[in-house]
Amino acid sequence: MPPLDEKALSDAQAATAVLVRRGKVSEPVGAMVIPSQSGVLFPVGDRDGELYVNGRTLTQQWADSLRAEVPDLASDVARLQAMRAEWLDSSPEDRTLALAGSCTDPNCRTPR
């Protein structure tokens, strides 16, 4: 397993803390940390069904930017986009569990 980029993790956690303070998410539940040589992905879902990754809404533009910044995690970004689509289709009470149980990669630790 690659070493965890501690600075990238702390930056992602700080961005998530901002979402919590703004009331976008109640807490960083169901988050997963995917270590890599060049960063981490820290997804969190809000009450309205949006999926945030490293503190930003997982739009197509942000997903493309993540792929460019952390190319070794491109497949994980694609999986998160698929998760977001499923997340939007699920009922609000099922969303946290869907996110928490979705990571099967051995490099993924859930929840953290």
RATA-V551014 format. One record per residue. N is the residue number from 0. RES is the residue in one small letter. OMEGA is omega in degrees with one decimal (999 if undefined). D_LAST is the distance of its C-alpha to the last C-alpha in Angstrom with 1 decimal. Layout:
N;RES;OMEGA;D_LAST, N;RES;OMEGA;D_LAST
This chain:
0;m;-179.2;16.5, 1;p;177.6;17.0, 2;p;178.9;15.8, 3;l;176.4;13.0, 4;d;-174.0;14.8, 5;e;178.7;13.6, 6;k;178.1;15.9, 7;a;178.3;14.8, 8;l;-179.0;11.1, 9;s;176.5;12.6, 10;d;179.5;15.0, 11;a;178.3;12.6, 12;q;178.1;10.7, 13;a;178.2;14.3, 14;a;176.9;15.5, 15;t;177.7;12.9, 16;a;176.5;14.1, 17;v;177.5;17.6, 18;l;178.9;17.0, 19;v;-179.9;16.0, 20;r;180.0;19.1, 21;r;179.2;21.2, 22;g;178.5;20.4, 23;k;175.6;19.3, 24;v;-178.4;16.0, 25;s;177.9;15.8, 26;e;-178.7;12.1, 27;p;-178.6;9.2, 28;v;175.9;8.6, 29;g;-178.2;8.1, 30;a;175.5;6.6, 31;m;179.0;6.2, 32;v;178.9;6.9, 33;i;-178.9;10.4, 34;p;174.6;12.1, 35;s;178.1;15.8, 36;q;-171.9;18.8, 37;s;178.1;19.1, 38;g;176.2;15.9, 39;v;170.4;12.6, 40;l;-175.4;12.1, 41;f;-177.0;9.7, 42;p;177.3;11.1, 43;v;178.0;11.5, 44;g;178.5;14.5, 45;d;-176.4;17.1, 46;r;-177.3;19.6, 47;d;175.4;22.3, 48;g;177.0;20.6, 49;e;177.4;19.9, 50;l;178.5;16.9, 51;y;176.2;15.8, 52;v;-177.4;14.6, 53;n;173.2;14.1, 54;g;-179.4;15.8, 55;r;178.2;18.7, 56;t;-176.5;20.0, 57;l;174.1;19.9, 58;t;177.4;23.7, 59;q;-179.7;25.7, 60;q;179.6;26.6, 61;w;177.3;23.1, 62;a;178.1;22.1, 63;d;178.0;25.2, 64;s;177.5;24.4, 65;l;178.8;20.9, 66;r;179.4;22.8, 67;a;-177.2;25.2, 68;e;-178.1;22.8, 69;v;-174.9;20.5, 70;p;179.4;22.9, 71;d;178.0;21.1, 72;l;-176.6;18.4, 73;a;-179.8;21.2, 74;s;177.2;20.7, 75;d;176.5;17.0, 76;v;177.8;18.5, 77;a;178.5;21.1, 78;r;177.7;18.7, 79;l;177.0;16.9, 80;q;176.6;20.5, 81;a;177.9;21.3, 82;m;179.5;18.3, 83;r;179.0;19.5, 84;a;177.4;23.0, 85;e;-179.8;21.9, 86;w;-178.7;19.8, 87;l;-179.5;23.0, 88;d;-176.2;25.0, 89;s;178.6;23.1, 90;s;-176.6;23.7, 91;p;-177.3;21.5, 92;e;-180.0;20.6, 93;d;-169.9;19.3, 94;r;-178.0;17.1, 95;t;-179.2;13.7, 96;l;178.6;14.1, 97;a;179.6;15.5, 98;l;-176.2;12.5, 99;a;-175.7;10.0, 100;g;-170.4;12.5, 101;s;-173.9;13.8, 102;c;179.0;12.1, 103;t;180.0;14.4, 104;d;179.5;14.5, 105;p;178.2;14.1, 106;n;-175.8;12.6, 107;c;176.8;9.6, 108;r;-177.4;6.4, 109;t;-19.0;5.4, 110;p;180.0;3.8, 111;r;999;0.0
